[in-house]
Amino acid sequence: MHGNIWGYSYEDNAETANNGMARLYTYIKKVREENPVVFLVDAGDDIQGTIMTDDLANKTPDRDG
């Protein structure tokens, strides 16, 4: 995921076609409707990777107020 929530490239200021948690959730929901016995494994790395998530992750109450 690398912090791609909406499937948008903040570096390029453009929507992407192949990533994003919202897009992935739509696919997961469809698969679960077709087969309710599905086991989803997530390897993490959701909160870093884009300019937006890296900036949010680097803010601390002690340092940034």
mmCIF file of the N, C-alpha and C atoms, coordinates in Angstrom:
data_MODEL
# 
_entry.id   MODEL 
# 
loop_
_atom_site.group_PDB 
_atom_site.id 
_atom_site.type_symbol 
_atom_site.label_atom_id 
_atom_site.label_alt_id 
_atom_site.label_comp_id 
_atom_site.label_asym_id 
_atom_site.label_entity_id 
_atom_site.label_seq_id 
_atom_site.pdbx_PDB_ins_code 
_atom_site.Cartn_x 
_atom_site.Cartn_y 
_atom_site.Cartn_z 
_atom_site.occupancy 
_atom_site.B_iso_or_equiv 
_atom_site.pdbx_formal_charge 
_atom_site.auth_seq_id 
_atom_site.auth_comp_id 
_atom_site.auth_asym_id 
_atom_site.auth_atom_id 
_atom_site.pdbx_PDB_model_num 
ATOM 1   N N  . MET A 1 1  ? 0.828   -1.202  0.000   1.00 0.00 ? 1  MET A N  1 
ATOM 2   C CA . MET A 1 1  ? 0.000   0.000   0.000   1.00 0.00 ? 1  MET A CA 1 
ATOM 3   C C  . MET A 1 1  ? 0.863   1.254   0.000   1.00 0.00 ? 1  MET A C  1 
ATOM 4   N N  . HIS A 1 2  ? 1.891   1.247   0.796   1.00 0.00 ? 2  HIS A N  1 
ATOM 5   C CA . HIS A 1 2  ? 2.805   2.388   0.899   1.00 0.00 ? 2  HIS A CA 1 
ATOM 6   C C  . HIS A 1 2  ? 2.072   3.718   1.057   1.00 0.00 ? 2  HIS A C  1 
ATOM 7   N N  . GLY A 1 3  ? 1.040   3.716   1.886   1.00 0.00 ? 3  GLY A N  1 
ATOM 8   C CA . GLY A 1 3  ? 0.343   4.953   2.205   1.00 0.00 ? 3  GLY A CA 1 
ATOM 9   C C  . GLY A 1 3  ? -0.582  5.472   1.128   1.00 0.00 ? 3  GLY A C  1 
ATOM 10  N N  . ASN A 1 4  ? -0.858  4.702   0.110   1.00 0.00 ? 4  ASN A N  1 
ATOM 11  C CA . ASN A 1 4  ? -1.759  5.157   -0.957  1.00 0.00 ? 4  ASN A CA 1 
ATOM 12  C C  . ASN A 1 4  ? -3.200  4.892   -0.540  1.00 0.00 ? 4  ASN A C  1 
ATOM 13  N N  . ILE A 1 5  ? -3.844  5.925   -0.021  1.00 0.00 ? 5  ILE A N  1 
ATOM 14  C CA . ILE A 1 5  ? -5.210  5.779   0.468   1.00 0.00 ? 5  ILE A CA 1 
ATOM 15  C C  . ILE A 1 5  ? -6.200  5.865   -0.680  1.00 0.00 ? 5  ILE A C  1 
ATOM 16  N N  . TRP A 1 6  ? -6.100  6.893   -1.474  1.00 0.00 ? 6  TRP A N  1 
ATOM 17  C CA . TRP A 1 6  ? -7.107  7.160   -2.504  1.00 0.00 ? 6  TRP A CA 1 
ATOM 18  C C  . TRP A 1 6  ? -6.691  6.757   -3.908  1.00 0.00 ? 6  TRP A C  1 
ATOM 19  N N  . GLY A 1 7  ? -5.477  6.270   -4.118  1.00 0.00 ? 7  GLY A N  1 
ATOM 20  C CA . GLY A 1 7  ? -5.035  5.979   -5.478  1.00 0.00 ? 7  GLY A CA 1 
ATOM 21  C C  . GLY A 1 7  ? -4.688  7.262   -6.210  1.00 0.00 ? 7  GLY A C  1 
ATOM 22  N N  . TYR A 1 8  ? -3.898  8.104   -5.531  1.00 0.00 ? 8  TYR A N  1 
ATOM 23  C CA . TYR A 1 8  ? -3.537  9.415   -6.077  1.00 0.00 ? 8  TYR A CA 1 
ATOM 24  C C  . TYR A 1 8  ? -2.056  9.618   -5.873  1.00 0.00 ? 8  TYR A C  1 
ATOM 25  N N  . SER A 1 9  ? -1.357  10.065  -6.895  1.00 0.00 ? 9  SER A N  1 
ATOM 26  C CA . SER A 1 9  ? 0.070   10.342  -6.802  1.00 0.00 ? 9  SER A CA 1 
ATOM 27  C C  . SER A 1 9  ? 0.272   11.814  -6.467  1.00 0.00 ? 9  SER A C  1 
ATOM 28  N N  . TYR A 1 10 ? 0.652   12.079  -5.219  1.00 0.00 ? 10 TYR A N  1 
ATOM 29  C CA . TYR A 1 10 ? 0.873   13.458  -4.790  1.00 0.00 ? 10 TYR A CA 1 
ATOM 30  C C  . TYR A 1 10 ? 2.109   14.051  -5.456  1.00 0.00 ? 10 TYR A C  1 
ATOM 31  N N  . GLU A 1 11 ? 3.056   13.200  -5.813  1.00 0.00 ? 11 GLU A N  1 
ATOM 32  C CA . GLU A 1 11 ? 4.260   13.665  -6.489  1.00 0.00 ? 11 GLU A CA 1 
ATOM 33  C C  . GLU A 1 11 ? 3.945   14.179  -7.897  1.00 0.00 ? 11 GLU A C  1 
ATOM 34  N N  . ASP A 1 12 ? 3.011   13.496  -8.590  1.00 0.00 ? 12 ASP A N  1 
ATOM 35  C CA . ASP A 1 12 ? 2.660   13.855  -9.962  1.00 0.00 ? 12 ASP A CA 1 
ATOM 36  C C  . ASP A 1 12 ? 1.383   14.681  -10.060 1.00 0.00 ? 12 ASP A C  1 
ATOM 37  N N  . ASN A 1 13 ? 0.691   14.828  -8.922  1.00 0.00 ? 13 ASN A N  1 
ATOM 38  C CA . ASN A 1 13 ? -0.577  15.548  -8.885  1.00 0.00 ? 13 ASN A CA 1 
ATOM 39  C C  . ASN A 1 13 ? -1.577  14.946  -9.866  1.00 0.00 ? 13 ASN A C  1 
ATOM 40  N N  . ALA A 1 14 ? -1.691  13.590  -9.804  1.00 0.00 ? 14 ALA A N  1 
ATOM 41  C CA . ALA A 1 14 ? -2.573  12.879  -10.738 1.00 0.00 ? 14 ALA A CA 1 
ATOM 42  C C  . ALA A 1 14 ? -3.120  11.616  -10.091 1.00 0.00 ? 14 ALA A C  1 
ATOM 43  N N  . GLU A 1 15 ? -4.313  11.216  -10.521 1.00 0.00 ? 15 GLU A N  1 
ATOM 44  C CA . GLU A 1 15 ? -4.894  9.968   -10.046 1.00 0.00 ? 15 GLU A CA 1 
ATOM 45  C C  . GLU A 1 15 ? -4.158  8.794   -10.678 1.00 0.00 ? 15 GLU A C  1 
ATOM 46  N N  . THR A 1 16 ? -4.042  7.706   -9.910  1.00 0.00 ? 16 THR A N  1 
ATOM 47  C CA . THR A 1 16 ? -3.410  6.501   -10.434 1.00 0.00 ? 16 THR A CA 1 
ATOM 48  C C  . THR A 1 16 ? -4.492  5.483   -10.769 1.00 0.00 ? 16 THR A C  1 
ATOM 49  N N  . ALA A 1 17 ? -4.114  4.440   -11.471 1.00 0.00 ? 17 ALA A N  1 
ATOM 50  C CA . ALA A 1 17 ? -5.091  3.423   -11.866 1.00 0.00 ? 17 ALA A CA 1 
ATOM 51  C C  . ALA A 1 17 ? -4.835  2.081   -11.203 1.00 0.00 ? 17 ALA A C  1 
ATOM 52  N N  . ASN A 1 18 ? -3.747  1.967   -10.445 1.00 0.00 ? 18 ASN A N  1 
ATOM 53  C CA . ASN A 1 18 ? -3.362  0.629   -9.984  1.00 0.00 ? 18 ASN A CA 1 
ATOM 54  C C  . ASN A 1 18 ? -3.091  0.513   -8.491  1.00 0.00 ? 18 ASN A C  1 
ATOM 55  N N  . ASN A 1 19 ? -3.471  1.486   -7.687  1.00 0.00 ? 19 ASN A N  1 
ATOM 56  C CA . ASN A 1 19 ? -3.211  1.343   -6.253  1.00 0.00 ? 19 ASN A CA 1 
ATOM 57  C C  . ASN A 1 19 ? -4.218  2.153   -5.442  1.00 0.00 ? 19 ASN A C  1 
ATOM 58  N N  . GLY A 1 20 ? -4.070  2.088   -4.144  1.00 0.00 ? 20 GLY A N  1 
ATOM 59  C CA . GLY A 1 20 ? -4.955  2.816   -3.256  1.00 0.00 ? 20 GLY A CA 1 
ATOM 60  C C  . GLY A 1 20 ? -5.797  1.894   -2.402  1.00 0.00 ? 20 GLY A C  1 
ATOM 61  N N  . MET A 1 21 ? -5.860  2.195   -1.106  1.00 0.00 ? 21 MET A N  1 
ATOM 62  C CA . MET A 1 21 ? -6.630  1.369   -0.184  1.00 0.00 ? 21 MET A CA 1 
ATOM 63  C C  . MET A 1 21 ? -8.113  1.356   -0.524  1.00 0.00 ? 21 MET A C  1 
ATOM 64  N N  . ALA A 1 22 ? -8.657  2.480   -0.949  1.00 0.00 ? 22 ALA A N  1 
ATOM 65  C CA . ALA A 1 22 ? -10.078 2.533   -1.298  1.00 0.00 ? 22 ALA A CA 1 
ATOM 66  C C  . ALA A 1 22 ? -10.373 1.619   -2.482  1.00 0.00 ? 22 ALA A C  1 
ATOM 67  N N  . ARG A 1 23 ? -9.502  1.634   -3.480  1.00 0.00 ? 23 ARG A N  1 
ATOM 68  C CA . ARG A 1 23 ? -9.674  0.769   -4.646  1.00 0.00 ? 23 ARG A CA 1 
ATOM 69  C C  . ARG A 1 23 ? -9.525  -0.701  -4.255  1.00 0.00 ? 23 ARG A C  1 
ATOM 70  N N  . LEU A 1 24 ? -8.561  -0.983  -3.408  1.00 0.00 ? 24 LEU A N  1 
ATOM 71  C CA . LEU A 1 24 ? -8.350  -2.358  -2.957  1.00 0.00 ? 24 LEU A CA 1 
ATOM 72  C C  . LEU A 1 24 ? -9.545  -2.847  -2.159  1.00 0.00 ? 24 LEU A C  1 
ATOM 73  N N  . TYR A 1 25 ? -10.109 -1.994  -1.308  1.00 0.00 ? 25 TYR A N  1 
ATOM 74  C CA . TYR A 1 25 ? -11.268 -2.402  -0.517  1.00 0.00 ? 25 TYR A CA 1 
ATOM 75  C C  . TYR A 1 25 ? -12.442 -2.788  -1.419  1.00 0.00 ? 25 TYR A C  1 
ATOM 76  N N  . THR A 1 26 ? -12.642 -2.053  -2.491  1.00 0.00 ? 26 THR A N  1 
ATOM 77  C CA . THR A 1 26 ? -13.709 -2.386  -3.435  1.00 0.00 ? 26 THR A CA 1 
ATOM 78  C C  . THR A 1 26 ? -13.504 -3.794  -3.986  1.00 0.00 ? 26 THR A C  1 
ATOM 79  N N  . TYR A 1 27 ? -12.275 -4.138  -4.326  1.00 0.00 ? 27 TYR A N  1 
ATOM 80  C CA . TYR A 1 27 ? -11.974 -5.469  -4.843  1.00 0.00 ? 27 TYR A CA 1 
ATOM 81  C C  . TYR A 1 27 ? -12.170 -6.543  -3.762  1.00 0.00 ? 27 TYR A C  1 
ATOM 82  N N  . ILE A 1 28 ? -11.685 -6.290  -2.557  1.00 0.00 ? 28 ILE A N  1 
ATOM 83  C CA . ILE A 1 28 ? -11.825 -7.247  -1.455  1.00 0.00 ? 28 ILE A CA 1 
ATOM 84  C C  . ILE A 1 28 ? -13.299 -7.509  -1.167  1.00 0.00 ? 28 ILE A C  1 
ATOM 85  N N  . LYS A 1 29 ? -14.089 -6.447  -1.155  1.00 0.00 ? 29 LYS A N  1 
ATOM 86  C CA . LYS A 1 29 ? -15.525 -6.587  -0.897  1.00 0.00 ? 29 LYS A CA 1 
ATOM 87  C C  . LYS A 1 29 ? -16.184 -7.481  -1.951  1.00 0.00 ? 29 LYS A C  1 
ATOM 88  N N  . LYS A 1 30 ? -15.813 -7.291  -3.202  1.00 0.00 ? 30 LYS A N  1 
ATOM 89  C CA . LYS A 1 30 ? -16.369 -8.104  -4.294  1.00 0.00 ? 30 LYS A CA 1 
ATOM 90  C C  . LYS A 1 30 ? -15.986 -9.579  -4.131  1.00 0.00 ? 30 LYS A C  1 
ATOM 91  N N  . VAL A 1 31 ? -14.726 -9.831  -3.810  1.00 0.00 ? 31 VAL A N  1 
ATOM 92  C CA . VAL A 1 31 ? -14.265 -11.210 -3.633  1.00 0.00 ? 31 VAL A CA 1 
ATOM 93  C C  . VAL A 1 31 ? -14.991 -11.866 -2.465  1.00 0.00 ? 31 VAL A C  1 
ATOM 94  N N  . ARG A 1 32 ? -15.174 -11.134 -1.372  1.00 0.00 ? 32 ARG A N  1 
ATOM 95  C CA . ARG A 1 32 ? -15.868 -11.695 -0.202  1.00 0.00 ? 32 ARG A CA 1 
ATOM 96  C C  . ARG A 1 32 ? -17.340 -11.978 -0.489  1.00 0.00 ? 32 ARG A C  1 
ATOM 97  N N  . GLU A 1 33 ? -17.951 -11.174 -1.329  1.00 0.00 ? 33 GLU A N  1 
ATOM 98  C CA . GLU A 1 33 ? -19.344 -11.429 -1.704  1.00 0.00 ? 33 GLU A CA 1 
ATOM 99  C C  . GLU A 1 33 ? -19.449 -12.713 -2.528  1.00 0.00 ? 33 GLU A C  1 
ATOM 100 N N  . GLU A 1 34 ? -18.465 -12.946 -3.393  1.00 0.00 ? 34 GLU A N  1 
ATOM 101 C CA . GLU A 1 34 ? -18.468 -14.135 -4.230  1.00 0.00 ? 34 GLU A CA 1 
ATOM 102 C C  . GLU A 1 34 ? -18.090 -15.396 -3.451  1.00 0.00 ? 34 GLU A C  1 
ATOM 103 N N  . ASN A 1 35 ? -17.227 -15.230 -2.460  1.00 0.00 ? 35 ASN A N  1 
ATOM 104 C CA . ASN A 1 35 ? -16.763 -16.364 -1.667  1.00 0.00 ? 35 ASN A CA 1 
ATOM 105 C C  . ASN A 1 35 ? -16.524 -15.889 -0.232  1.00 0.00 ? 35 ASN A C  1 
ATOM 106 N N  . PRO A 1 36 ? -17.481 -16.104 0.667   1.00 0.00 ? 36 PRO A N  1 
ATOM 107 C CA . PRO A 1 36 ? -17.357 -15.590 2.021   1.00 0.00 ? 36 PRO A CA 1 
ATOM 108 C C  . PRO A 1 36 ? -16.247 -16.239 2.851   1.00 0.00 ? 36 PRO A C  1 
ATOM 109 N N  . VAL A 1 37 ? -15.721 -17.370 2.396   1.00 0.00 ? 37 VAL A N  1 
ATOM 110 C CA . VAL A 1 37 ? -14.647 -18.031 3.135   1.00 0.00 ? 37 VAL A CA 1 
ATOM 111 C C  . VAL A 1 37 ? -13.304 -17.618 2.520   1.00 0.00 ? 37 VAL A C  1 
ATOM 112 N N  . VAL A 1 38 ? -12.936 -16.379 2.742   1.00 0.00 ? 38 VAL A N  1 
ATOM 113 C CA . VAL A 1 38 ? -11.686 -15.834 2.212   1.00 0.00 ? 38 VAL A CA 1 
ATOM 114 C C  . VAL A 1 38 ? -10.847 -15.347 3.392   1.00 0.00 ? 38 VAL A C  1 
ATOM 115 N N  . PHE A 1 39 ? -9.575  -15.658 3.354   1.00 0.00 ? 39 PHE A N  1 
ATOM 116 C CA . PHE A 1 39 ? -8.653  -15.243 4.400   1.00 0.00 ? 39 PHE A CA 1 
ATOM 117 C C  . PHE A 1 39 ? -7.758  -14.150 3.827   1.00 0.00 ? 39 PHE A C  1 
ATOM 118 N N  . LEU A 1 40 ? -7.821  -12.959 4.394   1.00 0.00 ? 40 LEU A N  1 
ATOM 119 C CA . LEU A 1 40 ? -7.032  -11.823 3.923   1.00 0.00 ? 40 LEU A CA 1 
ATOM 120 C C  . LEU A 1 40 ? -5.800  -11.661 4.799   1.00 0.00 ? 40 LEU A C  1 
ATOM 121 N N  . VAL A 1 41 ? -4.639  -11.619 4.175   1.00 0.00 ? 41 VAL A N  1 
ATOM 122 C CA . VAL A 1 41 ? -3.381  -11.411 4.883   1.00 0.00 ? 41 VAL A CA 1 
ATOM 123 C C  . VAL A 1 41 ? -2.823  -10.064 4.447   1.00 0.00 ? 41 VAL A C  1 
ATOM 124 N N  . ASP A 1 42 ? -2.495  -9.232  5.411   1.00 0.00 ? 42 ASP A N  1 
ATOM 125 C CA . ASP A 1 42 ? -1.951  -7.913  5.128   1.00 0.00 ? 42 ASP A CA 1 
ATOM 126 C C  . ASP A 1 42 ? -0.535  -7.842  5.680   1.00 0.00 ? 42 ASP A C  1 
ATOM 127 N N  . ALA A 1 43 ? 0.405   -7.472  4.855   1.00 0.00 ? 43 ALA A N  1 
ATOM 128 C CA . ALA A 1 43 ? 1.801   -7.402  5.280   1.00 0.00 ? 43 ALA A CA 1 
ATOM 129 C C  . ALA A 1 43 ? 2.167   -6.038  5.872   1.00 0.00 ? 43 ALA A C  1 
ATOM 130 N N  . GLY A 1 44 ? 1.195   -5.171  6.017   1.00 0.00 ? 44 GLY A N  1 
ATOM 131 C CA . GLY A 1 44 ? 1.458   -3.888  6.648   1.00 0.00 ? 44 GLY A CA 1 
ATOM 132 C C  . GLY A 1 44 ? 1.988   -2.835  5.689   1.00 0.00 ? 44 GLY A C  1 
ATOM 133 N N  . ASP A 1 45 ? 2.753   -1.894  6.209   1.00 0.00 ? 45 ASP A N  1 
ATOM 134 C CA . ASP A 1 45 ? 3.349   -0.802  5.446   1.00 0.00 ? 45 ASP A CA 1 
ATOM 135 C C  . ASP A 1 45 ? 2.285   0.162   4.925   1.00 0.00 ? 45 ASP A C  1 
ATOM 136 N N  . ASP A 1 46 ? 1.215   0.337   5.698   1.00 0.00 ? 46 ASP A N  1 
ATOM 137 C CA . ASP A 1 46 ? 0.129   1.220   5.275   1.00 0.00 ? 46 ASP A CA 1 
ATOM 138 C C  . ASP A 1 46 ? 0.395   2.691   5.570   1.00 0.00 ? 46 ASP A C  1 
ATOM 139 N N  . ILE A 1 47 ? 1.223   2.971   6.554   1.00 0.00 ? 47 ILE A N  1 
ATOM 140 C CA . ILE A 1 47 ? 1.314   4.356   7.018   1.00 0.00 ? 47 ILE A CA 1 
ATOM 141 C C  . ILE A 1 47 ? 2.566   5.093   6.556   1.00 0.00 ? 47 ILE A C  1 
ATOM 142 N N  . GLN A 1 48 ? 3.236   4.601   5.551   1.00 0.00 ? 48 GLN A N  1 
ATOM 143 C CA . GLN A 1 48 ? 4.371   5.336   5.003   1.00 0.00 ? 48 GLN A CA 1 
ATOM 144 C C  . GLN A 1 48 ? 4.475   5.093   3.512   1.00 0.00 ? 48 GLN A C  1 
ATOM 145 N N  . GLY A 1 49 ? 5.055   6.049   2.805   1.00 0.00 ? 49 GLY A N  1 
ATOM 146 C CA . GLY A 1 49 ? 5.302   5.825   1.391   1.00 0.00 ? 49 GLY A CA 1 
ATOM 147 C C  . GLY A 1 49 ? 4.895   6.959   0.473   1.00 0.00 ? 49 GLY A C  1 
ATOM 148 N N  . THR A 1 50 ? 3.929   7.779   0.862   1.00 0.00 ? 50 THR A N  1 
ATOM 149 C CA . THR A 1 50 ? 3.586   8.938   0.044   1.00 0.00 ? 50 THR A CA 1 
ATOM 150 C C  . THR A 1 50 ? 4.008   10.199  0.783   1.00 0.00 ? 50 THR A C  1 
ATOM 151 N N  . ILE A 1 51 ? 4.043   11.293  0.086   1.00 0.00 ? 51 ILE A N  1 
ATOM 152 C CA . ILE A 1 51 ? 4.395   12.569  0.712   1.00 0.00 ? 51 ILE A CA 1 
ATOM 153 C C  . ILE A 1 51 ? 3.456   12.863  1.875   1.00 0.00 ? 51 ILE A C  1 
ATOM 154 N N  . MET A 1 52 ? 2.150   12.625  1.675   1.00 0.00 ? 52 MET A N  1 
ATOM 155 C CA . MET A 1 52 ? 1.169   12.912  2.715   1.00 0.00 ? 52 MET A CA 1 
ATOM 156 C C  . MET A 1 52 ? 1.404   12.043  3.945   1.00 0.00 ? 52 MET A C  1 
ATOM 157 N N  . THR A 1 53 ? 1.538   10.738  3.781   1.00 0.00 ? 53 THR A N  1 
ATOM 158 C CA . THR A 1 53 ? 1.679   9.863   4.943   1.00 0.00 ? 53 THR A CA 1 
ATOM 159 C C  . THR A 1 53 ? 3.030   10.036  5.610   1.00 0.00 ? 53 THR A C  1 
ATOM 160 N N  . ASP A 1 54 ? 4.086   10.259  4.844   1.00 0.00 ? 54 ASP A N  1 
ATOM 161 C CA . ASP A 1 54 ? 5.394   10.484  5.451   1.00 0.00 ? 54 ASP A CA 1 
ATOM 162 C C  . ASP A 1 54 ? 5.384   11.752  6.288   1.00 0.00 ? 54 ASP A C  1 
ATOM 163 N N  . ASP A 1 55 ? 4.752   12.806  5.795   1.00 0.00 ? 55 ASP A N  1 
ATOM 164 C CA . ASP A 1 55 ? 4.667   14.058  6.546   1.00 0.00 ? 55 ASP A CA 1 
ATOM 165 C C  . ASP A 1 55 ? 3.886   13.860  7.843   1.00 0.00 ? 55 ASP A C  1 
ATOM 166 N N  . LEU A 1 56 ? 2.766   13.154  7.764   1.00 0.00 ? 56 LEU A N  1 
ATOM 167 C CA . LEU A 1 56 ? 1.967   12.897  8.966   1.00 0.00 ? 56 LEU A CA 1 
ATOM 168 C C  . LEU A 1 56 ? 2.712   12.015  9.958   1.00 0.00 ? 56 LEU A C  1 
ATOM 169 N N  . ALA A 1 57 ? 3.424   11.013  9.472   1.00 0.00 ? 57 ALA A N  1 
ATOM 170 C CA . ALA A 1 57 ? 4.150   10.100  10.348  1.00 0.00 ? 57 ALA A CA 1 
ATOM 171 C C  . ALA A 1 57 ? 5.321   10.784  11.037  1.00 0.00 ? 57 ALA A C  1 
ATOM 172 N N  . ASN A 1 58 ? 5.894   11.810  10.401  1.00 0.00 ? 58 ASN A N  1 
ATOM 173 C CA . ASN A 1 58 ? 7.040   12.490  10.974  1.00 0.00 ? 58 ASN A CA 1 
ATOM 174 C C  . ASN A 1 58 ? 6.681   13.580  11.963  1.00 0.00 ? 58 ASN A C  1 
ATOM 175 N N  . LYS A 1 59 ? 5.427   13.907  12.103  1.00 0.00 ? 59 LYS A N  1 
ATOM 176 C CA . LYS A 1 59 ? 4.995   14.916  13.079  1.00 0.00 ? 59 LYS A CA 1 
ATOM 177 C C  . LYS A 1 59 ? 4.880   14.254  14.449  1.00 0.00 ? 59 LYS A C  1 
ATOM 178 N N  . THR A 1 60 ? 5.480   14.891  15.423  1.00 0.00 ? 60 THR A N  1 
ATOM 179 C CA . THR A 1 60 ? 5.346   14.412  16.801  1.00 0.00 ? 60 THR A CA 1 
ATOM 180 C C  . THR A 1 60 ? 4.845   15.557  17.660  1.00 0.00 ? 60 THR A C  1 
ATOM 181 N N  . PRO A 1 61 ? 4.071   15.261  18.701  1.00 0.00 ? 61 PRO A N  1 
ATOM 182 C CA . PRO A 1 61 ? 3.576   16.331  19.565  1.00 0.00 ? 61 PRO A CA 1 
ATOM 183 C C  . PRO A 1 61 ? 4.709   17.120  20.220  1.00 0.00 ? 61 PRO A C  1 
ATOM 184 N N  . ASP A 1 62 ? 5.821   16.448  20.531  1.00 0.00 ? 62 ASP A N  1 
ATOM 185 C CA . ASP A 1 62 ? 6.928   17.149  21.185  1.00 0.00 ? 62 ASP A CA 1 
ATOM 186 C C  . ASP A 1 62 ? 7.624   18.120  20.251  1.00 0.00 ? 62 ASP A C  1 
ATOM 187 N N  . ARG A 1 63 ? 7.788   17.731  19.001  1.00 0.00 ? 63 ARG A N  1 
ATOM 188 C CA . ARG A 1 63 ? 8.551   18.521  18.058  1.00 0.00 ? 63 ARG A CA 1 
ATOM 189 C C  . ARG A 1 63 ? 7.700   19.537  17.318  1.00 0.00 ? 63 ARG A C  1 
ATOM 190 N N  . ASP A 1 64 ? 6.471   19.183  16.964  1.00 0.00 ? 64 ASP A N  1 
ATOM 191 C CA . ASP A 1 64 ? 5.675   20.027  16.094  1.00 0.00 ? 64 ASP A CA 1 
ATOM 192 C C  . ASP A 1 64 ? 4.507   20.728  16.784  1.00 0.00 ? 64 ASP A C  1 
ATOM 193 N N  . GLY A 1 65 ? 4.461   20.627  18.076  1.00 0.00 ? 65 GLY A N  1 
ATOM 194 C CA . GLY A 1 65 ? 3.476   21.396  18.802  1.00 0.00 ? 65 GLY A CA 1 
ATOM 195 C C  . GLY A 1 65 ? 2.262   20.701  19.168  1.00 0.00 ? 65 GLY A C  1 
# 
